[in-house]
């Protein structure tokens, strides 16, 4: 597991072999004990919360 510290409005890129466009994870907001993330990826990429992945 990779653990990073990011500030609000900073992004992390995930490059997947065989894909031209990266998955972008942006820190939108953060507070006491929570963080709001935004994800941008191609239409063919499914992004789900872990509890919904069945």
CHARMM-style PDB file with segment names, atoms N, HN, CA, C and O in Angstrom:
ATOM      1  N   UNK     1       0.845  -1.173   0.000  1.00  0.00      PROA
ATOM      2  CA  UNK     1       0.000   0.000   0.000  1.00  0.00      PROA
ATOM      3  C   UNK     1       0.889   1.235   0.000  1.00  0.00      PROA
ATOM      4  O   UNK     1       1.848   1.327   0.766  1.00  0.00      PROA
ATOM      5  N   UNK     2       0.562   2.161  -0.854  1.00  0.00      PROA
ATOM      6  HN  UNK     2      -0.218   2.086  -1.476  1.00  0.00      PROA
ATOM      7  CA  UNK     2       1.256   3.445  -0.915  1.00  0.00      PROA
ATOM      8  C   UNK     2       0.456   4.458  -0.111  1.00  0.00      PROA
ATOM      9  O   UNK     2      -0.743   4.622  -0.340  1.00  0.00      PROA
ATOM     10  N   UNK     3       1.101   5.137   0.824  1.00  0.00      PROA
ATOM     11  HN  UNK     3       2.075   5.005   1.010  1.00  0.00      PROA
ATOM     12  CA  UNK     3       0.442   6.158   1.639  1.00  0.00      PROA
ATOM     13  C   UNK     3       1.056   7.504   1.297  1.00  0.00      PROA
ATOM     14  O   UNK     3       2.275   7.668   1.359  1.00  0.00      PROA
ATOM     15  N   UNK     4       0.210   8.475   0.933  1.00  0.00      PROA
ATOM     16  HN  UNK     4      -0.780   8.342   0.882  1.00  0.00      PROA
ATOM     17  CA  UNK     4       0.677   9.799   0.541  1.00  0.00      PROA
ATOM     18  C   UNK     4      -0.006  10.876   1.362  1.00  0.00      PROA
ATOM     19  O   UNK     4      -1.133  10.694   1.821  1.00  0.00      PROA
ATOM     20  N   UNK     5       0.663  11.976   1.544  1.00  0.00      PROA
ATOM     21  HN  UNK     5       1.579  12.123   1.172  1.00  0.00      PROA
ATOM     22  CA  UNK     5       0.060  13.174   2.114  1.00  0.00      PROA
ATOM     23  C   UNK     5      -0.187  14.129   0.958  1.00  0.00      PROA
ATOM     24  O   UNK     5       0.742  14.455   0.219  1.00  0.00      PROA
ATOM     25  N   UNK     6      -1.408  14.577   0.792  1.00  0.00      PROA
ATOM     26  HN  UNK     6      -2.162  14.312   1.392  1.00  0.00      PROA
ATOM     27  CA  UNK     6      -1.765  15.528  -0.257  1.00  0.00      PROA
ATOM     28  C   UNK     6      -2.560  16.653   0.371  1.00  0.00      PROA
ATOM     29  O   UNK     6      -3.274  16.445   1.352  1.00  0.00      PROA
ATOM     30  N   UNK     7      -2.438  17.832  -0.187  1.00  0.00      PROA
ATOM     31  HN  UNK     7      -1.857  18.001  -0.984  1.00  0.00      PROA
ATOM     32  CA  UNK     7      -3.224  18.972   0.262  1.00  0.00      PROA
ATOM     33  C   UNK     7      -4.466  19.084  -0.612  1.00  0.00      PROA
ATOM     34  O   UNK     7      -4.547  18.478  -1.681  1.00  0.00      PROA
ATOM     35  N   UNK     8      -5.432  19.867  -0.143  1.00  0.00      PROA
ATOM     36  HN  UNK     8      -5.366  20.359   0.726  1.00  0.00      PROA
ATOM     37  CA  UNK     8      -6.647  20.098  -0.919  1.00  0.00      PROA
ATOM     38  C   UNK     8      -6.264  20.689  -2.273  1.00  0.00      PROA
ATOM     39  O   UNK     8      -5.400  21.560  -2.369  1.00  0.00      PROA
ATOM     40  N   UNK     9      -6.927  20.196  -3.311  1.00  0.00      PROA
ATOM     41  HN  UNK     9      -7.629  19.489  -3.233  1.00  0.00      PROA
ATOM     42  CA  UNK     9      -6.719  20.549  -4.726  1.00  0.00      PROA
ATOM     43  C   UNK     9      -5.510  19.864  -5.360  1.00  0.00      PROA
ATOM     44  O   UNK     9      -5.248  20.074  -6.545  1.00  0.00      PROA
ATOM     45  N   UNK    10      -4.771  19.056  -4.612  1.00  0.00      PROA
ATOM     46  HN  UNK    10      -4.983  18.886  -3.650  1.00  0.00      PROA
ATOM     47  CA  UNK    10      -3.685  18.293  -5.214  1.00  0.00      PROA
ATOM     48  C   UNK    10      -4.227  16.969  -5.749  1.00  0.00      PROA
ATOM     49  O   UNK    10      -5.255  16.474  -5.287  1.00  0.00      PROA
ATOM     50  N   UNK    11      -3.526  16.408  -6.724  1.00  0.00      PROA
ATOM     51  HN  UNK    11      -2.691  16.810  -7.100  1.00  0.00      PROA
ATOM     52  CA  UNK    11      -3.990  15.191  -7.397  1.00  0.00      PROA
ATOM     53  C   UNK    11      -2.915  14.113  -7.382  1.00  0.00      PROA
ATOM     54  O   UNK    11      -1.726  14.383  -7.212  1.00  0.00      PROA
ATOM     55  N   UNK    12      -3.377  12.889  -7.567  1.00  0.00      PROA
ATOM     56  HN  UNK    12      -4.343  12.670  -7.705  1.00  0.00      PROA
ATOM     57  CA  UNK    12      -2.512  11.724  -7.742  1.00  0.00      PROA
ATOM     58  C   UNK    12      -2.925  11.066  -9.053  1.00  0.00      PROA
ATOM     59  O   UNK    12      -4.116  10.901  -9.316  1.00  0.00      PROA
ATOM     60  N   UNK    13      -1.953  10.692  -9.872  1.00  0.00      PROA
ATOM     61  HN  UNK    13      -0.986  10.827  -9.658  1.00  0.00      PROA
ATOM     62  CA  UNK    13      -2.229   9.992 -11.128  1.00  0.00      PROA
ATOM     63  C   UNK    13      -1.926   8.513 -10.961  1.00  0.00      PROA
ATOM     64  O   UNK    13      -0.919   8.138 -10.360  1.00  0.00      PROA
ATOM     65  N   UNK    14      -2.800   7.683 -11.495  1.00  0.00      PROA
ATOM     66  HN  UNK    14      -3.618   7.988 -11.983  1.00  0.00      PROA
ATOM     67  CA  UNK    14      -2.572   6.235 -11.528  1.00  0.00      PROA
ATOM     68  C   UNK    14      -2.476   5.843 -12.994  1.00  0.00      PROA
ATOM     69  O   UNK    14      -3.454   5.924 -13.736  1.00  0.00      PROA
ATOM     70  N   UNK    15      -1.304   5.425 -13.396  1.00  0.00      PROA
ATOM     71  HN  UNK    15      -0.509   5.359 -12.793  1.00  0.00      PROA
ATOM     72  CA  UNK    15      -1.088   5.015 -14.785  1.00  0.00      PROA
ATOM     73  C   UNK    15      -1.198   3.496 -14.859  1.00  0.00      PROA
ATOM     74  O   UNK    15      -0.485   2.776 -14.159  1.00  0.00      PROA
ATOM     75  N   UNK    16      -2.090   3.022 -15.706  1.00  0.00      PROA
ATOM     76  HN  UNK    16      -2.670   3.606 -16.274  1.00  0.00      PROA
ATOM     77  CA  UNK    16      -2.332   1.591 -15.865  1.00  0.00      PROA
ATOM     78  C   UNK    16      -1.686   1.155 -17.174  1.00  0.00      PROA
ATOM     79  O   UNK    16      -1.953   1.749 -18.218  1.00  0.00      PROA
ATOM     80  N   UNK    17      -0.835   0.122 -17.135  1.00  0.00      PROA
ATOM     81  HN  UNK    17      -0.617  -0.361 -16.287  1.00  0.00      PROA
ATOM     82  CA  UNK    17      -0.208  -0.347 -18.377  1.00  0.00      PROA
ATOM     83  C   UNK    17      -1.267  -0.681 -19.436  1.00  0.00      PROA
ATOM     84  O   UNK    17      -2.276  -1.319 -19.138  1.00  0.00      PROA
ATOM     85  N   UNK    18      -1.025  -0.250 -20.645  1.00  0.00      PROA
ATOM     86  HN  UNK    18      -0.205   0.268 -20.887  1.00  0.00      PROA
ATOM     87  CA  UNK    18      -1.945  -0.514 -21.735  1.00  0.00      PROA
ATOM     88  C   UNK    18      -3.019   0.551 -21.905  1.00  0.00      PROA
ATOM     89  O   UNK    18      -3.783   0.496 -22.869  1.00  0.00      PROA
ATOM     90  N   UNK    19      -3.097   1.511 -21.004  1.00  0.00      PROA
ATOM     91  HN  UNK    19      -2.476   1.555 -20.221  1.00  0.00      PROA
ATOM     92  CA  UNK    19      -4.078   2.599 -21.089  1.00  0.00      PROA
ATOM     93  C   UNK    19      -3.329   3.904 -21.334  1.00  0.00      PROA
ATOM     94  O   UNK    19      -2.316   4.174 -20.689  1.00  0.00      PROA
ATOM     95  N   UNK    20      -3.820   4.698 -22.251  1.00  0.00      PROA
ATOM     96  HN  UNK    20      -4.643   4.478 -22.775  1.00  0.00      PROA
ATOM     97  CA  UNK    20      -3.179   5.979 -22.538  1.00  0.00      PROA
ATOM     98  C   UNK    20      -3.501   7.035 -21.494  1.00  0.00      PROA
ATOM     99  O   UNK    20      -2.638   7.836 -21.134  1.00  0.00      PROA
ATOM    100  N   UNK    21      -4.733   7.042 -21.006  1.00  0.00      PROA
ATOM    101  HN  UNK    21      -5.434   6.391 -21.299  1.00  0.00      PROA
ATOM    102  CA  UNK    21      -5.132   8.091 -20.070  1.00  0.00      PROA
ATOM    103  C   UNK    21      -5.075   7.576 -18.635  1.00  0.00      PROA
ATOM    104  O   UNK    21      -5.545   6.474 -18.353  1.00  0.00      PROA
ATOM    105  N   UNK    22      -4.500   8.369 -17.723  1.00  0.00      PROA
ATOM    106  HN  UNK    22      -4.118   9.264 -17.952  1.00  0.00      PROA
ATOM    107  CA  UNK    22      -4.393   7.923 -16.330  1.00  0.00      PROA
ATOM    108  C   UNK    22      -5.715   8.085 -15.589  1.00  0.00      PROA
ATOM    109  O   UNK    22      -6.616   8.786 -16.048  1.00  0.00      PROA
ATOM    110  N   UNK    23      -5.815   7.433 -14.451  1.00  0.00      PROA
ATOM    111  HN  UNK    23      -5.082   6.863 -14.079  1.00  0.00      PROA
ATOM    112  CA  UNK    23      -6.905   7.669 -13.506  1.00  0.00      PROA
ATOM    113  C   UNK    23      -6.411   8.782 -12.583  1.00  0.00      PROA
ATOM    114  O   UNK    23      -5.301   8.709 -12.057  1.00  0.00      PROA
ATOM    115  N   UNK    24      -7.227   9.797 -12.392  1.00  0.00      PROA
ATOM    116  HN  UNK    24      -8.129   9.857 -12.819  1.00  0.00      PROA
ATOM    117  CA  UNK    24      -6.843  10.943 -11.567  1.00  0.00      PROA
ATOM    118  C   UNK    24      -7.654  10.912 -10.279  1.00  0.00      PROA
ATOM    119  O   UNK    24      -8.881  10.808 -10.309  1.00  0.00      PROA
ATOM    120  N   UNK    25      -6.961  11.003  -9.152  1.00  0.00      PROA
ATOM    121  HN  UNK    25      -5.965  11.087  -9.128  1.00  0.00      PROA
ATOM    122  CA  UNK    25      -7.607  11.084  -7.846  1.00  0.00      PROA
ATOM    123  C   UNK    25      -7.260  12.457  -7.277  1.00  0.00      PROA
ATOM    124  O   UNK    25      -6.086  12.780  -7.097  1.00  0.00      PROA
ATOM    125  N   UNK    26      -8.288  13.269  -6.993  1.00  0.00      PROA
ATOM    126  HN  UNK    26      -9.242  13.007  -7.140  1.00  0.00      PROA
ATOM    127  CA  UNK    26      -8.085  14.620  -6.483  1.00  0.00      PROA
ATOM    128  C   UNK    26      -8.634  14.745  -5.073  1.00  0.00      PROA
ATOM    129  O   UNK    26      -9.693  14.199  -4.767  1.00  0.00      PROA
ATOM    130  N   UNK    27      -7.925  15.455  -4.219  1.00  0.00      PROA
ATOM    131  HN  UNK    27      -7.064  15.898  -4.467  1.00  0.00      PROA
ATOM    132  CA  UNK    27      -8.414  15.762  -2.881  1.00  0.00      PROA
ATOM    133  C   UNK    27      -9.286  17.014  -3.012  1.00  0.00      PROA
ATOM    134  O   UNK    27      -8.783  18.093  -3.326  1.00  0.00      PROA
ATOM    135  N   UNK    28     -10.580  16.870  -2.774  1.00  0.00      PROA
ATOM    136  HN  UNK    28     -10.988  15.993  -2.519  1.00  0.00      PROA
ATOM    137  CA  UNK    28     -11.534  17.955  -2.933  1.00  0.00      PROA
ATOM    138  C   UNK    28     -11.670  18.751  -1.638  1.00  0.00      PROA
ATOM    139  O   UNK    28     -11.675  19.982  -1.659  1.00  0.00      PROA
ATOM    140  N   UNK    29     -11.780  18.052  -0.520  1.00  0.00      PROA
ATOM    141  HN  UNK    29     -11.777  17.052  -0.503  1.00  0.00      PROA
ATOM    142  CA  UNK    29     -11.992  18.703   0.771  1.00  0.00      PROA
ATOM    143  C   UNK    29     -11.594  17.728   1.867  1.00  0.00      PROA
ATOM    144  O   UNK    29     -11.531  16.521   1.636  1.00  0.00      PROA
ATOM    145  N   UNK    30     -11.330  18.241   3.044  1.00  0.00      PROA
ATOM    146  HN  UNK    30     -11.381  19.222   3.231  1.00  0.00      PROA
ATOM    147  CA  UNK    30     -10.987  17.382   4.181  1.00  0.00      PROA
ATOM    148  C   UNK    30     -11.410  18.072   5.460  1.00  0.00      PROA
ATOM    149  O   UNK    30     -11.453  19.300   5.542  1.00  0.00      PROA
ATOM    150  N   UNK    31     -11.722  17.263   6.455  1.00  0.00      PROA
ATOM    151  HN  UNK    31     -11.688  16.266   6.389  1.00  0.00      PROA
ATOM    152  CA  UNK    31     -12.130  17.796   7.747  1.00  0.00      PROA
ATOM    153  C   UNK    31     -11.668  16.886   8.858  1.00  0.00      PROA
ATOM    154  O   UNK    31     -10.781  16.055   8.665  1.00  0.00      PROA
ATOM    155  N   UNK    32     -12.259  17.040  10.003  1.00  0.00      PROA
ATOM    156  HN  UNK    32     -12.980  17.715  10.160  1.00  0.00      PROA
ATOM    157  CA  UNK    32     -11.904  16.250  11.177  1.00  0.00      PROA
ATOM    158  C   UNK    32     -12.344  14.795  10.981  1.00  0.00      PROA
ATOM    159  O   UNK    32     -13.511  14.469  11.197  1.00  0.00      PROA
ATOM    160  N   UNK    33     -11.431  13.931  10.580  1.00  0.00      PROA
ATOM    161  HN  UNK    33     -10.483  14.195  10.406  1.00  0.00      PROA
ATOM    162  CA  UNK    33     -11.739  12.517  10.448  1.00  0.00      PROA
ATOM    163  C   UNK    33     -12.355  12.103   9.114  1.00  0.00      PROA
ATOM    164  O   UNK    33     -12.806  10.965   8.990  1.00  0.00      PROA
ATOM    165  N   UNK    34     -12.394  12.983   8.109  1.00  0.00      PROA
ATOM    166  HN  UNK    34     -12.027  13.908   8.209  1.00  0.00      PROA
ATOM    167  CA  UNK    34     -12.962  12.612   6.813  1.00  0.00      PROA
ATOM    168  C   UNK    34     -12.194  13.312   5.692  1.00  0.00      PROA
ATOM    169  O   UNK    34     -11.499  14.303   5.912  1.00  0.00      PROA
ATOM    170  N   UNK    35     -12.342  12.768   4.489  1.00  0.00      PROA
ATOM    171  HN  UNK    35     -12.908  11.963   4.310  1.00  0.00      PROA
ATOM    172  CA  UNK    35     -11.743  13.376   3.304  1.00  0.00      PROA
ATOM    173  C   UNK    35     -12.696  13.156   2.132  1.00  0.00      PROA
ATOM    174  O   UNK    35     -13.311  12.096   2.024  1.00  0.00      PROA
ATOM    175  N   UNK    36     -12.820  14.144   1.262  1.00  0.00      PROA
ATOM    176  HN  UNK    36     -12.320  15.005   1.349  1.00  0.00      PROA
ATOM    177  CA  UNK    36     -13.649  14.024   0.062  1.00  0.00      PROA
ATOM    178  C   UNK    36     -12.708  13.932  -1.138  1.00  0.00      PROA
ATOM    179  O   UNK    36     -11.885  14.818  -1.371  1.00  0.00      PROA
ATOM    180  N   UNK    37     -12.847  12.831  -1.902  1.00  0.00      PROA
ATOM    181  HN  UNK    37     -13.515  12.111  -1.713  1.00  0.00      PROA
ATOM    182  CA  UNK    37     -12.005  12.581  -3.061  1.00  0.00      PROA
ATOM    183  C   UNK    37     -12.826  12.654  -4.337  1.00  0.00      PROA
ATOM    184  O   UNK    37     -14.014  12.333  -4.341  1.00  0.00      PROA
ATOM    185  N   UNK    38     -12.192  13.075  -5.407  1.00  0.00      PROA
ATOM    186  HN  UNK    38     -11.227  13.336  -5.403  1.00  0.00      PROA
ATOM    187  CA  UNK    38     -12.806  13.043  -6.732  1.00  0.00      PROA
ATOM    188  C   UNK    38     -11.985  12.126  -7.627  1.00  0.00      PROA
ATOM    189  O   UNK    38     -10.756  12.127  -7.562  1.00  0.00      PROA
ATOM    190  N   UNK    39     -12.662  11.342  -8.463  1.00  0.00      PROA
ATOM    191  HN  UNK    39     -13.661  11.341  -8.516  1.00  0.00      PROA
ATOM    192  CA  UNK    39     -11.990  10.394  -9.353  1.00  0.00      PROA
ATOM    193  C   UNK    39     -12.361  10.709 -10.785  1.00  0.00      PROA
ATOM    194  O   UNK    39     -13.534  10.932 -11.084  1.00  0.00      PROA
ATOM    195  N   UNK    40     -11.387  10.730 -11.674  1.00  0.00      PROA
ATOM    196  HN  UNK    40     -10.434  10.549 -11.432  1.00  0.00      PROA
ATOM    197  CA  UNK    40     -11.636  10.928 -13.096  1.00  0.00      PROA
ATOM    198  C   UNK    40     -10.951   9.793 -13.853  1.00  0.00      PROA
ATOM    199  O   UNK    40      -9.756   9.545 -13.692  1.00  0.00      PROA
ATOM    200  N   UNK    41     -11.734   9.116 -14.678  1.00  0.00      PROA
ATOM    201  HN  UNK    41     -12.705   9.317 -14.809  1.00  0.00      PROA
ATOM    202  CA  UNK    41     -11.205   7.991 -15.456  1.00  0.00      PROA
ATOM    203  C   UNK    41     -12.045   7.847 -16.709  1.00  0.00      PROA
ATOM    204  O   UNK    41     -13.102   8.466 -16.832  1.00  0.00      PROA
ATOM    205  N   UNK    42     -11.583   7.039 -17.627  1.00  0.00      PROA
ATOM    206  HN  UNK    42     -10.725   6.536 -17.528  1.00  0.00      PROA
ATOM    207  CA  UNK    42     -12.335   6.785 -18.849  1.00  0.00      PROA
ATOM    208  C   UNK    42     -13.681   6.142 -18.550  1.00  0.00      PROA
ATOM    209  O   UNK    42     -13.877   5.553 -17.487  1.00  0.00      PROA
ATOM    210  N   UNK    43     -14.606   6.261 -19.495  1.00  0.00      PROA
ATOM    211  HN  UNK    43     -14.448   6.739 -20.359  1.00  0.00      PROA
ATOM    212  CA  UNK    43     -15.960   5.737 -19.312  1.00  0.00      PROA
ATOM    213  C   UNK    43     -15.974   4.211 -19.116  1.00  0.00      PROA
ATOM    214  O   UNK    43     -16.931   3.666 -18.567  1.00  0.00      PROA
ATOM    215  N   UNK    44     -14.929   3.535 -19.559  1.00  0.00      PROA
ATOM    216  HN  UNK    44     -14.151   3.978 -20.005  1.00  0.00      PROA
ATOM    217  CA  UNK    44     -14.880   2.077 -19.432  1.00  0.00      PROA
ATOM    218  C   UNK    44     -14.332   1.615 -18.075  1.00  0.00      PROA
ATOM    219  O   UNK    44     -14.247   0.412 -17.825  1.00  0.00      PROA
ATOM    220  N   UNK    45     -13.965   2.544 -17.208  1.00  0.00      PROA
ATOM    221  HN  UNK    45     -14.034   3.521 -17.411  1.00  0.00      PROA
ATOM    222  CA  UNK    45     -13.419   2.201 -15.894  1.00  0.00      PROA
ATOM    223  C   UNK    45     -14.518   2.322 -14.847  1.00  0.00      PROA
ATOM    224  O   UNK    45     -15.139   3.376 -14.710  1.00  0.00      PROA
ATOM    225  N   UNK    46     -14.758   1.238 -14.106  1.00  0.00      PROA
ATOM    226  HN  UNK    46     -14.254   0.381 -14.217  1.00  0.00      PROA
ATOM    227  CA  UNK    46     -15.743   1.259 -13.019  1.00  0.00      PROA
ATOM    228  C   UNK    46     -15.047   1.694 -11.743  1.00  0.00      PROA
ATOM    229  O   UNK    46     -14.009   1.145 -11.374  1.00  0.00      PROA
ATOM    230  N   UNK    47     -15.617   2.676 -11.073  1.00  0.00      PROA
ATOM    231  HN  UNK    47     -16.461   3.122 -11.372  1.00  0.00      PROA
ATOM    232  CA  UNK    47     -15.103   3.139  -9.788  1.00  0.00      PROA
ATOM    233  C   UNK    47     -16.218   2.957  -8.778  1.00  0.00      PROA
ATOM    234  O   UNK    47     -17.260   3.606  -8.872  1.00  0.00      PROA
ATOM    235  N   UNK    48     -16.003   2.073  -7.805  1.00  0.00      PROA
ATOM    236  HN  UNK    48     -15.157   1.546  -7.728  1.00  0.00      PROA
ATOM    237  CA  UNK    48     -17.021   1.734  -6.818  1.00  0.00      PROA
ATOM    238  C   UNK    48     -16.454   1.833  -5.416  1.00  0.00      PROA
ATOM    239  O   UNK    48     -15.250   1.674  -5.218  1.00  0.00      PROA
ATOM    240  N   UNK    49     -17.306   2.093  -4.451  1.00  0.00      PROA
ATOM    241  HN  UNK    49     -18.285   2.223  -4.612  1.00  0.00      PROA
ATOM    242  CA  UNK    49     -16.932   1.924  -3.052  1.00  0.00      PROA
ATOM    243  C   UNK    49     -16.749   0.434  -2.816  1.00  0.00      PROA
ATOM    244  O   UNK    49     -17.456  -0.378  -3.413  1.00  0.00      PROA
ATOM    245  N   UNK    50     -15.818   0.067  -1.961  1.00  0.00      PROA
ATOM    246  HN  UNK    50     -15.244   0.726  -1.476  1.00  0.00      PROA
ATOM    247  CA  UNK    50     -15.504  -1.346  -1.740  1.00  0.00      PROA
ATOM    248  C   UNK    50     -16.729  -2.140  -1.324  1.00  0.00      PROA
ATOM    249  O   UNK    50     -16.901  -3.273  -1.774  1.00  0.00      PROA
ATOM    250  N   UNK    51     -17.589  -1.577  -0.473  1.00  0.00      PROA
ATOM    251  HN  UNK    51     -17.449  -0.657  -0.107  1.00  0.00      PROA
ATOM    252  CA  UNK    51     -18.753  -2.323   0.010  1.00  0.00      PROA
ATOM    253  C   UNK    51     -19.779  -2.591  -1.091  1.00  0.00      PROA
ATOM    254  O   UNK    51     -20.662  -3.429  -0.906  1.00  0.00      PROA
ATOM    255  N   UNK    52     -19.688  -1.902  -2.232  1.00  0.00      PROA
ATOM    256  HN  UNK    52     -18.970  -1.221  -2.382  1.00  0.00      PROA
ATOM    257  CA  UNK    52     -20.612  -2.131  -3.332  1.00  0.00      PROA
ATOM    258  C   UNK    52     -20.055  -3.049  -4.418  1.00  0.00      PROA
ATOM    259  O   UNK    52     -20.772  -3.405  -5.353  1.00  0.00      PROA
ATOM    260  N   UNK    53     -18.791  -3.432  -4.303  1.00  0.00      PROA
ATOM    261  HN  UNK    53     -18.209  -3.143  -3.543  1.00  0.00      PROA
ATOM    262  CA  UNK    53     -18.129  -4.266  -5.327  1.00  0.00      PROA
ATOM    263  C   UNK    53     -18.454  -5.727  -5.078  1.00  0.00      PROA
ATOM    264  O   UNK    53     -17.830  -6.375  -4.238  1.00  0.00      PROA
ATOM    265  N   UNK    54     -19.439  -6.248  -5.814  1.00  0.00      PROA
ATOM    266  HN  UNK    54     -19.947  -5.722  -6.496  1.00  0.00      PROA
ATOM    267  CA  UNK    54     -19.817  -7.647  -5.663  1.00  0.00      PROA
ATOM    268  C   UNK    54     -19.842  -8.335  -6.991  1.00  0.00      PROA
ATOM    269  OT1 UNK    54     -20.141  -9.527  -7.063  1.00  0.00      PROA
TER     270      UNK     54
END
